[in-house]
Amino acid sequence: MSGEPTLFDLTGKSAIVTGASRGIGEAIARRLAQHGANVIISSRKIDACQTVADSINDAEGRDAAHAIACNISHKEELQRLVDETKSTIGPANILISNAAVNPYYGPSAAISDEQFDKILACNVKASHWLSQMVLPDMQKKKSGAIIIISSIGGFVGSNLIGAYNISKAADLQLARNLAVEYGPDNIRVNCICPGVVKTYFAEALWKDPKIEKMMTEKLPLRRFGETDDIAGAAVFMASSAGKWMTGQGMIIDGGALISMGGL
């Protein structure tokens, strides 16, 4: 109706996006800003964050994005990220926990304790920490959306990225737990579970044209994902369009799971 905000309107909302200097995180940040949100661009390297923030501000014609460096493996840096967000654009209404690591490819017998610990710390514990840091302000406002980027790997076994898949399955359960705990405060917590998206993070799975051709010929939609294929779901989950959805994992994979049992 005329004069009323649209379902996807994020005007005045404050969002933190981790791992936002490239890939899926950057695409999500751009779309959140396009729909009216003020966005914190965060990753380890401040220069890369600033480049993305400047590009978003140029595109939107307003001071929509701000850069804050943060290494998600350090709890004190996550707290600083939340504190600086509050002083820069106000308390976060939206959290996109996207940053993740995968330092090991291979069978489970050969993974080191250090590698396993790093995967669980960055991919699970950091999302737990960051959620707990933003939740008190969301509770005060009786409104908030937390979106954790999981993976279709959380639904299948793997002889190459098993520990990563364990962490992504844990993300789904983390979202369910938080959704139950904080639903009474009108805080929604969901996951997005991408398939293979053409990012630097996943280039081991798509960079060889022969492998890409072989694999995508089996996908119903016949292609790997692009980063913007994931961004729309984040806008939906963060906005009033998704106001009755919580504790869920939305699979966006070109049909990989329905046709192949994994990719």
GICOR-V609172 format. One record per helix or strand of 3 or more residues. SS is the DSSP state (@ for helix, = for strand). FROM is the first residue (numbers start at 1). LEN is the number of residues. If there is no record, write none. Layout:
ss:SS from:FROM len:LEN
ss:SS from:FROM len:LEN
This chain:
ss:= from:14 len:5
ss:@ from:23 len:12
ss:= from:38 len:6
ss:@ from:46 len:15
ss:= from:65 len:5
ss:@ from:75 len:15
ss:= from:94 len:4
ss:@ from:108 len:3
ss:@ from:113 len:29
ss:= from:144 len:6
ss:@ from:152 len:4
ss:@ from:162 len:24
ss:= from:187 len:8
ss:@ from:203 len:4
ss:@ from:209 len:8
ss:@ from:228 len:11
ss:@ from:240 len:3
ss:= from:249 len:4
ss:@ from:256 len:5
